[in-house]
Amino acid sequence: MSDTSVKAATTEMPGAWQSLWRSLKRVLREPLGALGLVLVVFVIVSAVGADLFAPFEPNKIDIRAKLQPPSAEHLLGTDQLGRDIFSRVLIGGQIALKVSLVSIGLALVIGLTLGLIAGFGPRWLDNALMLLFDSVRSFPTVMFALAVVTLFGPSLTTVMIVVVITQIPIYGRMVRSQTLALRDAEFILAERALGAGFFRIIGMHILPNVVGPLLILASMDIPFVITIEAGLSFLGMGVRPPTPSWGTILNDGYSYIYNTPWPVIAGGIPVILTTLGFTFLGESLRDVFDPRLRKEI
């Protein structure tokens, strides 16, 4: 093999990476997509590196420095106990991402499994799962969350359980619809005629057509989950003090909003930025991966 061919082989990107790079360039060409990606990366980096970026211990009390405005020492001011709000916001980002990513991930896996079973299973099993999904979704999410937290007590685990239970039907119904649409397709029937088994059909043909839209939907649900966690924590039914959370920061600041608005502003801005970032990015990913929405088709 010549040097030229070796160089071409080593510099050529694999097909999957080429597709990923083209998709990323399409997202970056969209102003809202690029903004969403920047916001999402900013939120993730600040949360992952919160322990490094936080200038103070988030629960350190200093009564003499309470309710101070933003300054060079305290970038977002201090709360009623003199705790550095900037440090608490950074650590609160870890709580928000943990709740959203873990709970959405669990709901995604369980919903995907149940959706595939409903789509490929017998009719009676499909009807039973749809009845279960409809029963869960018939309850308003906030009211269901308040009822579960009241029964089992406020905690981070309880919030995650609420999110998983309420999100499973959404992903399950979507996967079931996609599976039913593909189950009787000609290429699936041809695979069956050639003797392909259940797991081969699922792994080679159903999952590649289902995972993309499912991940896009999950990315757009992340800000919703963060809002649920912040709302429950604001009501005192989510993360328990003194653990920093965006909701508890808002709750602490609300009582002193007439003295200093900085705690409320500091607790609200991360929620807004995270919601905008994941929403913009999700919309752009949907436009990229859904052929019916691509502008060039």
RODO-2510 file (C-alpha; in nm, 4 decimals, decimal comma):
residues 297
     n   res          X          Y          Z
     1     m     0,0000     0,0000     0,0000
     2     s     0,1344     0,3423    -0,0931
     3     d     0,1933     0,6258     0,1507
     4     t    -0,0912     0,8226    -0,0058
     5     s    -0,3433     0,5452     0,0438
     6     v    -0,2284     0,4903     0,4025
     7     k    -0,2674     0,8593     0,4788
     8     a    -0,6131     0,8659     0,3223
     9     a    -0,7176     0,5601     0,5209
    10     t    -0,5971     0,7050     0,8485
    11     t    -0,7507     1,0469     0,7958
    12     e    -1,0846     0,9237     0,6692
    13     m    -1,3499     0,9399     0,9370
    14     p    -1,5738     0,6366     0,9998
    15     g    -1,9276     0,6599     0,8625
    16     a    -2,0896     0,7058     1,2023
    17     w    -1,8527     0,9892     1,2964
    18     q    -1,9043     1,1552     0,9591
    19     s    -2,2798     1,1469     1,0092
    20     l    -2,2424     1,2869     1,3609
    21     w    -2,0154     1,5658     1,2381
    22     r    -2,2555     1,6583     0,9580
    23     s    -2,5432     1,6674     1,2051
    24     l    -2,3447     1,8870     1,4417
    25     k    -2,2653     2,1290     1,1596
    26     r    -2,6351     2,1486     1,0703
    27     v    -2,7156     2,2339     1,4318
    28     l    -2,4439     2,5000     1,4454
    29     r    -2,5723     2,6593     1,1244
    30     e    -2,8998     2,7351     1,3014
    31     p    -2,8673     3,0391     1,5329
    32     l    -3,1037     2,8945     1,7933
    33     g    -2,9367     2,5543     1,7695
    34     a    -2,5919     2,7046     1,8234
    35     l    -2,7201     2,9124     2,1149
    36     g    -2,8882     2,6080     2,2666
    37     l    -2,5712     2,4004     2,2353
    38     v    -2,3636     2,6742     2,3994
    39     l    -2,6102     2,7065     2,6880
    40     v    -2,6294     2,3301     2,7394
    41     v    -2,2498     2,2937     2,7391
    42     f    -2,2222     2,5876     2,9788
    43     v    -2,4746     2,4364     3,2218
    44     i    -2,3164     2,0904     3,2078
    45     v    -1,9603     2,2168     3,2525
    46     s    -2,0582     2,4443     3,5421
    47     a    -2,2431     2,1582     3,7137
    48     v    -1,9760     1,8932     3,6580
    49     g    -1,6991     2,1279     3,7715
    50     a    -1,9012     2,2884     4,0506
    51     d    -1,6681     2,1616     4,3221
    52     l    -1,3760     2,3277     4,1428
    53     f    -1,5510     2,6503     4,0461
    54     a    -1,7304     2,7175     4,3759
    55     p    -1,5262     2,9761     4,5719
    56     f    -1,6907     2,8881     4,9072
    57     e    -1,8346     2,5854     5,0795
    58     p    -2,2055     2,6078     4,9833
    59     n    -2,3378     2,5477     5,3366
    60     k    -2,0888     2,7679     5,5201
    61     i    -2,2820     3,0131     5,7408
    62     d    -2,1554     3,3674     5,8009
    63     i    -2,4265     3,5750     5,9662
    64     r    -2,2156     3,8912     5,9502
    65     a    -2,2222     3,8719     5,5695
    66     k    -2,5939     3,7989     5,5276
    67     l    -2,7981     3,9467     5,2402
    68     q    -2,5021     4,1165     5,0771
    69     p    -2,5347     4,2358     4,7156
    70     p    -2,3105     4,0976     4,4401
    71     s    -1,9458     4,1897     4,4834
    72     a    -1,6004     4,0747     4,3849
    73     e    -1,5967     3,8355     4,6808
    74     h    -1,9550     3,7081     4,6436
    75     l    -2,0417     3,7178     4,2731
    76     l    -2,4164     3,6669     4,3289
    77     g    -2,4362     3,8011     4,6825
    78     t    -2,5254     3,6086     4,9980
    79     d    -2,8477     3,4714     5,1442
    80     q    -3,0103     3,5253     5,4834
    81     l    -2,7503     3,3031     5,6529
    82     g    -2,4511     3,4605     5,4793
    83     r    -2,3965     3,1636     5,2472
    84     d    -2,2414     3,2378     4,9089
    85     i    -2,5218     3,2155     4,6518
    86     f    -2,2878     3,1610     4,3557
    87     s    -2,1465     2,8468     4,5187
    88     r    -2,4965     2,7230     4,6019
    89     v    -2,6155     2,7809     4,2447
    90     l    -2,3248     2,5778     4,1062
    91     i    -2,3868     2,2868     4,3447
    92     g    -2,7587     2,3154     4,2762
    93     g    -2,6799     2,2522     3,9092
    94     q    -2,5428     1,9115     4,0077
    95     i    -2,8719     1,8294     4,1801
    96     a    -3,0737     1,9431     3,8784
    97     l    -2,8681     1,7419     3,6289
    98     k    -2,8638     1,4351     3,8525
    99     v    -3,2411     1,4352     3,8872
   100     s    -3,3071     1,5034     3,5204
   101     l    -3,0486     1,2756     3,3589
   102     v    -3,0928     0,9757     3,5903
   103     s    -3,4718     0,9883     3,5985
   104     i    -3,5083     1,0557     3,2251
   105     g    -3,2585     0,7781     3,1519
   106     l    -3,4520     0,5255     3,3614
   107     a    -3,7840     0,6333     3,2142
   108     l    -3,6350     0,6100     2,8649
   109     v    -3,5129     0,2531     2,9115
   110     i    -3,8316     0,1300     3,0786
   111     g    -4,0578     0,3126     2,8327
   112     l    -3,8588     0,1780     2,5381
   113     t    -3,8890    -0,1779     2,6676
   114     l    -4,2609    -0,1547     2,7427
   115     g    -4,3277     0,0180     2,4099
   116     l    -4,1529    -0,2588     2,2166
   117     i    -4,3471    -0,5220     2,4110
   118     a    -4,6749    -0,3434     2,3416
   119     g    -4,5954    -0,3036     1,9728
   120     f    -4,4793    -0,6597     1,9126
   121     g    -4,6778    -0,8407     2,1814
   122     p    -5,0272    -0,9920     2,1674
   123     r    -5,3307    -0,7687     2,1492
   124     w    -5,4386    -0,8255     2,5098
   125     l    -5,0957    -0,7233     2,6402
   126     d    -5,0996    -0,4125     2,4208
   127     n    -5,4401    -0,3132     2,5593
   128     a    -5,3275    -0,3745     2,9175
   129     l    -5,0168    -0,1592     2,8784
   130     m    -5,2124     0,1187     2,7086
   131     l    -5,4635     0,1126     2,9946
   132     l    -5,1772     0,1407     3,2411
   133     f    -5,0196     0,4288     3,0483
   134     d    -5,3506     0,6152     3,0233
   135     s    -5,4200     0,5653     3,3928
   136     v    -5,0849     0,7151     3,4929
   137     r    -5,1164     1,0063     3,2505
   138     s    -5,4709     1,0844     3,3644
   139     f    -5,3293     1,2410     3,6810
   140     p    -5,1847     1,5937     3,6505
   141     t    -4,8095     1,5662     3,6985
   142     v    -4,7859     1,8282     3,9718
   143     m    -5,0791     1,6868     4,1685
   144     f    -4,9405     1,3342     4,1353
   145     a    -4,5995     1,4551     4,2541
   146     l    -4,7506     1,6315     4,5555
   147     a    -4,9492     1,3198     4,6479
   148     v    -4,6458     1,0887     4,6246
   149     v    -4,4220     1,3278     4,8196
   150     t    -4,6899     1,3622     5,0878
   151     l    -4,7135     0,9839     5,1256
   152     f    -4,3427     0,8976     5,1190
   153     g    -4,1850     1,2189     5,2419
   154     p    -3,9743     1,4785     5,0599
   155     s    -3,6407     1,3598     4,9263
   156     l    -3,4354     1,3577     4,6096
   157     t    -3,5185     0,9905     4,5532
   158     t    -3,8911     1,0580     4,5789
   159     v    -3,8686     1,3319     4,3172
   160     m    -3,6829     1,0986     4,0820
   161     i    -3,9418     0,8235     4,1314
   162     v    -4,2208     1,0676     4,0466
   163     v    -4,0435     1,1752     3,7281
   164     v    -3,9768     0,8165     3,6177
   165     i    -4,3378     0,7078     3,6731
   166     t    -4,4870     1,0067     3,4910
   167     q    -4,2460     0,9954     3,1954
   168     i    -4,2607     0,6218     3,1209
   169     p    -4,6043     0,6404     2,9510
   170     i    -4,4874     0,9210     2,7191
   171     y    -4,1901     0,7232     2,5883
   172     g    -4,3800     0,3961     2,5916
   173     r    -4,6629     0,5272     2,3759
   174     m    -4,4205     0,6845     2,1303
   175     v    -4,2174     0,3644     2,0905
   176     r    -4,5342     0,1597     2,0606
   177     s    -4,6651     0,3822     1,7799
   178     q    -4,3349     0,3640     1,5926
   179     t    -4,3185    -0,0129     1,6386
   180     l    -4,6728    -0,0676     1,5113
   181     a    -4,5927     0,1426     1,2040
   182     l    -4,2811    -0,0615     1,1284
   183     r    -4,3995    -0,4079     1,2290
   184     d    -4,5850    -0,4785     0,9060
   185     a    -4,3426    -0,2965     0,6762
   186     e    -4,2232    -0,4924     0,3750
   187     f    -3,8599    -0,5104     0,4815
   188     i    -3,9651    -0,6460     0,8225
   189     l    -4,1842    -0,9096     0,6581
   190     a    -3,8953    -1,0002     0,4298
   191     e    -3,6663    -1,0432     0,7315
   192     r    -3,9204    -1,2727     0,8930
   193     a    -3,9540    -1,4752     0,5765
   194     l    -3,5766    -1,5242     0,5755
   195     g    -3,5962    -1,6593     0,9288
   196     a    -3,4816    -1,3541     1,1272
   197     g    -3,5622    -1,3796     1,4963
   198     f    -3,7329    -1,1315     1,7261
   199     f    -3,4141    -0,9848     1,8706
   200     r    -3,2525    -0,9382     1,5293
   201     i    -3,5556    -0,7506     1,3977
   202     i    -3,5666    -0,5332     1,7083
   203     g    -3,1932    -0,4610     1,7133
   204     m    -3,1340    -0,4142     1,3419
   205     h    -3,4532    -0,2460     1,2216
   206     i    -3,6812    -0,1195     1,4992
   207     l    -3,4364     0,0414     1,7418
   208     p    -3,2470     0,2515     1,4801
   209     n    -3,5787     0,4036     1,3705
   210     v    -3,7041     0,4639     1,7236
   211     v    -3,4033     0,5781     1,9264
   212     g    -3,3441     0,9048     1,7374
   213     p    -3,6887     1,0617     1,7917
   214     l    -3,6919     0,9209     2,1449
   215     l    -3,3640     1,0901     2,2382
   216     i    -3,4829     1,4192     2,0922
   217     l    -3,8005     1,3994     2,2993
   218     a    -3,5964     1,3141     2,6086
   219     s    -3,3669     1,6132     2,5565
   220     m    -3,6689     1,8427     2,5419
   221     d    -3,8108     1,6861     2,8597
   222     i    -3,4997     1,7625     3,0659
   223     p    -3,5980     2,1264     3,1410
   224     f    -3,9469     2,0083     3,2360
   225     v    -3,7975     1,7678     3,4904
   226     i    -3,5670     2,0376     3,6263
   227     t    -3,8676     2,2657     3,6680
   228     i    -4,0575     1,9935     3,8550
   229     e    -3,7637     1,9413     4,0922
   230     a    -3,7210     2,3158     4,1463
   231     g    -4,0940     2,3610     4,2031
   232     l    -4,1155     2,0822     4,4604
   233     s    -3,8025     2,2093     4,6356
   234     f    -3,9491     2,5609     4,6385
   235     l    -4,2585     2,4222     4,8135
   236     g    -4,0409     2,2382     5,0632
   237     m    -4,1375     1,8972     4,9236
   238     g    -3,8261     1,8192     4,7225
   239     v    -3,4606     1,8448     4,8179
   240     r    -3,4304     1,9048     5,1901
   241     p    -3,2250     2,1907     5,3344
   242     p    -2,9396     2,2588     5,3718
   243     t    -2,8726     2,0771     5,0426
   244     p    -2,8523     2,3534     4,7800
   245     s    -3,1089     2,3390     4,5021
   246     w    -3,2333     2,6022     4,2636
   247     g    -3,5775     2,5634     4,4155
   248     t    -3,4572     2,6053     4,7734
   249     i    -3,2529     2,9098     4,6695
   250     l    -3,5711     3,0616     4,5255
   251     n    -3,7622     2,9741     4,8408
   252     d    -3,5003     3,1312     5,0655
   253     g    -3,4864     3,4444     4,8521
   254     y    -3,8641     3,4835     4,8256
   255     s    -3,8941     3,5600     5,1970
   256     y    -3,6456     3,8458     5,1643
   257     i    -3,7335     3,9712     4,8172
   258     y    -3,8210     4,3188     4,9439
   259     n    -3,4845     4,3511     5,1207
   260     t    -3,2709     4,2100     4,8394
   261     p    -3,3830     4,0538     4,5104
   262     w    -3,0494     3,8862     4,4356
   263     p    -3,1273     3,5376     4,5747
   264     v    -3,4450     3,5149     4,3640
   265     i    -3,2639     3,6371     4,0526
   266     a    -2,9726     3,3991     4,1135
   267     g    -3,2061     3,1033     4,1611
   268     g    -3,4258     3,1861     3,8617
   269     i    -3,1627     3,2577     3,5978
   270     p    -3,0176     2,9006     3,5923
   271     v    -3,3660     2,7526     3,5462
   272     i    -3,4366     2,9923     3,2589
   273     l    -3,1020     2,9343     3,0866
   274     t    -3,1289     2,5564     3,1201
   275     t    -3,4844     2,5551     2,9847
   276     l    -3,3911     2,7727     2,6879
   277     g    -3,0747     2,5741     2,6143
   278     f    -3,2295     2,2282     2,6063
   279     t    -3,5425     2,3531     2,4264
   280     f    -3,3454     2,5265     2,1494
   281     l    -3,1094     2,2301     2,1138
   282     g    -3,3952     1,9808     2,1069
   283     e    -3,5799     2,1775     1,8404
   284     s    -3,2677     2,1947     1,6246
   285     l    -3,1962     1,8233     1,6669
   286     r    -3,5517     1,7459     1,5649
   287     d    -3,5131     1,9536     1,2506
   288     v    -3,1861     1,7761     1,1709
   289     f    -3,2867     1,4166     1,2348
   290     d    -3,6491     1,4274     1,1200
   291     p    -3,6420     1,4164     0,7365
   292     r    -3,9912     1,5634     0,7156
   293     l    -3,8702     1,8804     0,8873
   294     r    -3,5396     1,9327     0,7092
   295     k    -3,5375     2,2499     0,5102
   296     e    -3,3282     2,1052     0,2331
   297     i    -3,5768     1,8247     0,1552
***
